[in-house]
Amino acid sequence: MSGAIETLFLPFASGDIDPPDEGARFAFLNAAVPPLPGGFASSALACEQGFRPAFLALQRAGFDTDPELDAAEGAFDACLVLAGRHKGENQALVARACALVKPGASIVVCGEKTVGIQPLRKWVGGRVEIAGSLAKHHATVFWFDSPGPEIFAGALETTALVADRFETAPGMFSHTVPDAGSVLLAAHLDHRIKGTVADFGCGWGYLSAEVLEKGNPGSLALFEAHHPSLKAAERNLAPMAGEVKLAANWCDLTSEPVARQFDWIVMNPPFHAGRASEPDIGKAFIAAASKALVPGGRLLMVANRKLPYERALAQGFRRVEEKEVRDGFKVVEAMR
């Protein structure tokens, strides 16, 4: 996203769009730490970032940042949008931008050419006039005057219902069907899963729901870096939790410590950073699980069969057993 974040501010550097006046407030959706041009005060930005690592980076850089902007319609003087890889999520961001600003205010949208910025520009241009566009750093930025919230409002109605009970949305991992690896892992959940239980990287709650239905947890702690997914998991699991105490933790397990210890941890750790495979994320999850389990506690995880997690498991656990290998995945149980 480095090229896109630089390109996003080109219209301000070129003079096509004026920087914020003193006291003005610009919303910044899917925000990242920006290289601000001269005359653009960082205090003018109200940043929204639901992905915990990027949120923490913005906070460290001194930007006013929330996982979800809680603002009235028309509260902002302009809005910046960094587009991502998901079509439905990008369209919803544009729709939210139009609702957050005053009618006629500038909406500035930017994304890398490889993530679908041109289809997004075409979609917007089919509904409103595009005021301008620039391209640099393998990214495209375009801008338009907000027509108000109504024209794009339909893009906000993107909630999906998986298996007739799980609320999901574009931008969440495997938002249309349960992930095949998670389904394989779920087949290994049973009455042994009891006591204090955690789901590392819970997503929208599929594995946790399986724990509630097949196990006997006294409590269930959810850990997830993607804030919208975590909130969806809370909503999805609340009706089935019964007397099981749920605790939701918005957390980057690769960098933030886990304060509690657990009898069981289940997980299907992410292994992609953008489009690239990144096995170090899974290794960090394994290390975090080792630290967060009581002596004798157990980890039950699924991973892509080819990912090299054996050394990390051997370092963090005294016993490791491969339970099943099928359809490109491996299920592993490890004892602390």
N, C-alpha and C positions, 0 to 999 in steps of 0.2 A: 504493500500500500504506500511505500515511500514516494513513488512517482506521483500518485494521485494526490497525496497531501500537499506536495509542492505545487502541483498544477491547480489545485482548488483555489489558491490565493492569487493566481495570475491576473484575474480581472481587477483585483484591487491594486496590484502593482502596476498594471498597464493604464489605470485610470478609467477603465470601462465602468467600474462600479466604485462609488465613494466608500471609503472606510467609515466605520461607525463614528457618529458625532459624540461629543462628550455626553455621557448619561444614557446613550443608546444601548440596547441589549440585543445581541444576535444569538439565536439558538444554533447549536452545532450538533447535528445528529450523527450517530456512529462516529464520534469524534476520535481524533488521534492528535498527538502532540504536534502542533503546527509550526512551520517557519513563518512567523508573521512578518508582513512587509512593513516598512516604515509608516508611521501614522496610524497603525492598527493596534489599539490597546488590548492587551490580553484580558483586562478586566471587563471588556465588553462581551466576552463569550460566556454563554451558559452551555456547558458541554453535557451531552448525554452519551454514556457508553456503558452497555450492559455486560461486556466481556471483561471479567475481572482483571486480567493482566494489563489490558489497555487502560482500564479505569485507574489502576494504581499508577501507571506511568503518567497519566494526565495529572493526578493528584501530586505526584512528586515534582512535576514541572510547574506546579502552582496554579493550575486552572481550576475554576469552579466547576465541579463535575458531579453528576448524579447518575445512578443506573437507569432512572426514568424521570424525565422532566415532568414535574407536576405544576402545570401552568394553565391559566385560563386561555380560552380561545382568543387569538389576536394579541397575546401578551408581548410578542417580540417584534422588533423593527425589521428584522430580516432573518433568514435561516440558511445555514450551510449544511449540505448533506454529502457524506462520503458513501458512495455506493459500494456494495459488497458483491458476493457471488450469487446471491439468491434473488431471482426475478421478483417473486411475490413480496419478499422483504423490502427490496428497493422501491417497489411501487407503494408499499405501505409507508415507507419513510417520506416519500414525496407527498403523500396525502396528509401525513401528520405535519409536515412542514407548512403546508398551506393552511392548516387549521391553527398552527401556533402563531402565525404572523398576521399583521393587519392586511386587509385586502389592498393589493397594489404594491406590497412590499416585495423586495427581491428574494427569490429562491435561487441559490447557487448549488449546483449538483456536479459532482466529479467522481470519476471512477477510472480504473485502468482499462485499457482497450480489451484485455483478455477476460474481463469479468462481466461483459454485457452492457457496457455503458451506451453503446450505439442503439441497441434495442430499447433501452430505457429512454434515451433522447427521442427516439421515434414515437414511443408511447406517449410521452409528455407532449411532443409537438403535434400529435393528432388531436389534442384537446385544448391547447393554448398556444399562443405565438411564442416561439423561442426568441429572446431578445438578442442573444449573442452566444458565441462558442469559440473556444480556443483549444489547441492541442499541443502538448509538450510532455516530455518524460514518459512516453508511451501511455499517456492518459488524456482524457478529454474532459473539459469543464464546459458546462452550458448554464445559462441562467434565463429566468423569465419572471414576470410579475405575477404574484399570487392572485388567482381569480377568486379567492375565498375557499372555504372548505368543501363546498358542495360538489364541484366537478370531479374531484378525485376521491370522494368519500367511499365509493364502492371498493377501493383498494384496501380499505381498513377491515373489510369483512373477509379476512383470510383464515380465520380459525378453522382447523380441520378436526374431525372426530375419528380417531383410530380405534378399531375394534368396538365401535359404538359406545366407548366410555372414556377415552383419553383425549383431552383437549391438547392440540398442538398448533403450531403455526410455522410458516416458512422462516428459515433461518435457524430452526432447531435441528439437531442431529436426527436424521431418519424420521422426518416429521409426517410421512405418509403411511409408513408401516413400521412395526418393531424391527430393529436391526437383527439380522440373521444371527450374529454372534450372541446377542442378548437372549434370543430365543433358545439357542443351544445351551447357554449357561442356565437359563431358567429350568431346564429339564433336570438339572442337578440340585436344585433347591428342594429341601425337605424339612422334616420336623427337627433336624439337628440344628437348624439356624434359629438360635434362641438367645435370650439374654439381651445384652446391648449390641445392637447391629448398626452398621453404617453402609451406605451406598455411595461409593466414591465415583463422582462423575455421573450423577443420577439422571441427567437429561430431564425429560418430561415425566419420568416416573415409572417406566415399564418394569424394570427389575425390582424396584421397591414394591410395586403392586404384587409381583410374584412372591416376594418375601412375605408380605402380609398374608397372602392366600395359602402358601405352602409351608411356611415356617411358623415359629412361635416366638416372635420377638417381644421382649418387654418394652423396648424403645427402639426407634428407628431414626437415625440421623442422616439427613440428605446433604451431600456436598456437591456443589456444581458451580462452575465458573461463569456460565451463561445465565444472566439474571432472568430473562424471560422464560427460559426453560425451567429454572428453579421455581418460579412463581406458578407455572403451569403444573409442575409436579405437586406442589402443595395443594392446588385445587383438585387435581386428579386423585390424590391419595386420601384427602380428608374424609370423603364419604365411606371409605372402607377401613379406616384405621381403628375404629372402635375404641378400646381402652389403651391401645398402643400409643405412647407419646411420640409425636413427630417433632423433629427439630430441623429447621432448614438453615443451611450455612452457605452463604455466598462466598466462595473461597477459591483461590488459586492454589491447588494442592502441590504445584511444582515449586512454589515459593513461600507459602504461608504455613505456619505450623498448625497442627490440629491439637486443640487443648485437651480433648478427652481421650479415653482409651476404650476399646471395644472388645467384645468376645468374638464377633464375626465382622468381616468386611467383605462385601461383594462388589465387583466392579468390572466394567468393560471400558478400559481406559482409552481415551482418544489417541490416535497415532498420526494425525495429520496437522500440520501448521500451514494453513492456506491450502495450496495444491501439492505441497511436498510432504513425503513421508518423514515423520520425525519420531523415531523410536525412543528418544530421550524423554519424551513426555510420559510414555508408559513406564520407563525406568524410574522416573521421579514419583509416579503414583505408587509403584511397588515399594520404594523406600519410605514414602509417607505411610503406607499401610503397615509396614513393619514397625515403625515407631508408634503407631496408633493402636496396636493390638496389645492386649494383656499377655503375659507369658502363657503359652499354651493356646492362645487365640488363633483363629484360622482365617485365612484369606481364600476366597473362591473367586477366580477371575477367568475371563475369556479374552483371547487375543488372536490376532492374525497368526496363522501357523508359522510364517516365515520370520516373524519379528524376534530378534535375539534377546530374550528376557531371561534366559537361563542363569547367567552370571548374577544378575541383579536379585533374582529369587534365591539363589544359593547364598548370597551375602546377607540377606535379610531374614532368612528362615532356616530352621534346623531340619525341617523335613519338607520335601516338595514332591508332589505326585501328579503326573499328567493323567487326568481322568478320561479324556476323550479327545480324539482328533478327527474332525469331520468337516467337509465342505469348506476347507481352507482355514478353519479355526481350530484352536486348541483350548481346552478347559483345564485349568490347573488349580489344585488345592494345595495350600502351603500352611504349615504350622509354625507359629512364632517360637 
